[in-house]
Amino acid sequence: PHVYVVRYYGPRKEASGFAAHYQRTHPPLLARLPRIRAIACYRPAAKSAPARCNAADYLIGNEVEFDCAEDF
């Protein structure tokens, strides 16, 4: 499969509101598009990452999976 990945970075005045709105509205819009195999929309965990891992520095992430490049 082919995956298209998007990350939205801050700071934003209304970061939490932006992420909540995006997560609530964007996946349903994407679901209307043809040939999308899967949609993942997520927010990074709190900045309590283990020392061996870097904390995420983005507000929200989105991944859309397609069967092939032509479907993208």
C-alpha positions in Angstrom: 0.0 0.0 0.0 0.9 3.7 -0.4 0.5 6.0 2.6 0.2 9.8 2.5 1.3 11.3 5.9 0.5 14.9 7.1 1.6 16.5 10.3 0.2 19.8 11.6 2.7 21.8 13.7 2.1 24.6 16.2 2.1 26.8 18.0 -1.5 27.9 17.3 -3.6 30.1 19.5 -6.3 27.5 19.7 -4.2 24.3 19.3 -6.5 22.0 21.2 -9.6 23.4 19.5 -8.0 23.1 16.1 -7.0 19.5 16.7 -10.4 18.5 18.0 -12.2 20.2 15.1 -9.8 18.5 12.6 -10.2 15.1 14.1 -13.9 15.4 14.2 -14.4 16.7 10.6 -11.5 15.7 8.4 -11.7 11.8 8.5 -15.4 11.9 7.5 -14.6 14.1 4.5 -11.7 11.8 3.4 -14.0 8.8 3.7 -16.1 10.2 0.9 -13.2 10.0 -1.5 -12.9 6.9 -3.7 -10.1 4.3 -3.4 -9.0 5.2 0.1 -8.2 2.0 2.0 -7.7 3.4 5.5 -7.7 6.7 7.4 -5.8 7.4 10.6 -6.1 10.7 12.4 -4.4 11.0 15.8 -2.9 13.4 18.3 0.5 12.7 19.9 0.6 11.4 23.5 1.5 13.8 26.3 5.1 14.8 26.5 5.9 12.0 28.8 7.8 10.0 26.2 10.5 7.6 27.5 14.1 9.1 27.5 15.0 7.0 24.5 12.1 8.5 22.4 11.7 12.1 21.3 8.4 13.7 22.2 6.2 14.5 19.2 6.3 18.2 18.2 3.1 18.3 16.1 -0.5 19.0 17.0 -2.2 16.3 15.0 -1.3 13.7 12.4 -3.2 12.3 9.5 -2.4 9.2 7.4 -4.3 8.1 4.4 -3.6 4.7 2.8 -4.2 3.7 -0.8 -3.7 0.3 -2.6 -1.4 1.8 -5.2 0.2 5.0 -6.4 -2.5 5.4 -9.1 -5.2 5.4 -6.5 -3.5 8.3 -4.8 
